[in-house]
C-alpha cells in the first residue's frame, strides 16, 4: 500500500457558496466502494488531517476510501465570515464536494463541529448518507447540568482572540483527559497552523460577533434521521457535556452510544486503537 501522507493525499476543489467561489482543501485517501468523510472540529489550527491522522489507515486497509474535508475557515481552505448557521454552511460545502466527486452516498464521521455539520447534512440530504458516527457534537442547545458556555469553549474562543502558546496550552490541557500525552512538538505544530492563517482567526471572531450561536439546536428534528448512528463521547469532556450525547441517542431512533472513560473531547485521538476497532466494526456490519 502506498504510504498515506498529508502531502500525497492533498487536493483542492472550487465550491460555490452564494456569491463566493471558495477554494476548499481536502485529503483523499485510499480506494474502495464505500467512502467515509471525516469532518473536523472548530478549534484554531484544526484540520481534517490534524484531527484524524490516527484513524485513517485502519479504514483504508479495510477497503474504505477516506476523505478529510477542511471546512471553510480552517487549514488550507478559504476563509469566510459566517453570519448564519455554521453547521448548514459546512453541510453545503460537503454537498458540493460529494457532488463534484460523483459520490452518491457516503458514511460521515464528525467530531465536535463536524458532528453538527454531519447532522445538518443528513437532515438536508438523507438519501446521500449511509451511516453516521458523531463524537462530541451533533446538536446545540444548553446543558441543564453544566454552565454554558463550557470551560473548554471559553478557552477556545479566548485562543481565537489571543493566539499565544500559553493560551493554546491552557485549551489543550482541558481538551484531553490526560495532558501528559501532549508534546511540545504537537503544541508548536498547532500554533504554527494557527498563525499561518490569521485570516481564519479574524474571520472566526467576526463570525461570533455577527452570530454568537453558530451551531443551532437540531434537537426537535433528530427523529427525522433514519441513518444508523453511532454516538461516541468522552465521559470527561469539558467542551461539550455528555448529556448532549444522551440527547442525540434519545432523539435519533436508530442510534447507540459508546462512552469512553478517562477521555476528554478528542476520543479518536485519546483512545485511537479502541476507537478505530469500534468504528470499523460499526461501519462493516
C-alpha angles and dihedrals in degrees: 000000000000112000112265109229133160093240096047094050097041116126139166131210134180115236127182116229110179106301092342124098102206127198104219125193125212140162119233114201131182132338133265146129090260124056126206116201116203118204119198132218130257102256117130110265092020123143138165090258095046092049099044110023090116092054107046105078099055091055094045091049089051090057103264127132108229124205122189111199120203104210119224107279096034137088115329096346121102121270124249136180106231114207096171135034112339088194092060093041091057090045090056091049090051090049090054091050098049090044093054092045090051095238111156095187135012139181111233128212113188130184120200105312085015089060091054090048092048091053091047089051096049092047091054100037108020093161090063096059129083107176133351131218114189123188124181094341146040107126137031131221134107124294114235090210106043129052111254131259089037125234091257096049090051090053091046093053090045090053091054089054096043110024101193131142090244093054090046091054091048090054096043092049087061094038094070132038096232112033090187088090092059112098133201087242090058092047093050094047091051092047091049090051090051097047093044089067109038087158087068091052093048093046092051092051090047090049092053090049091051094044120007091190101064094159114054125211108259091181096115091053102043092100088065090068109099097171117110104257135199114198115199124188141172111234089217096048108148095181103053113016120234094245086073088064090049090053090052092052091045091051104039108071098207100043141115134193132226118187121198113209118217088027134123130192097310104066095157090057102034095049099021100154096048091040092053093049091048095050095043091052091048094050095044100050 
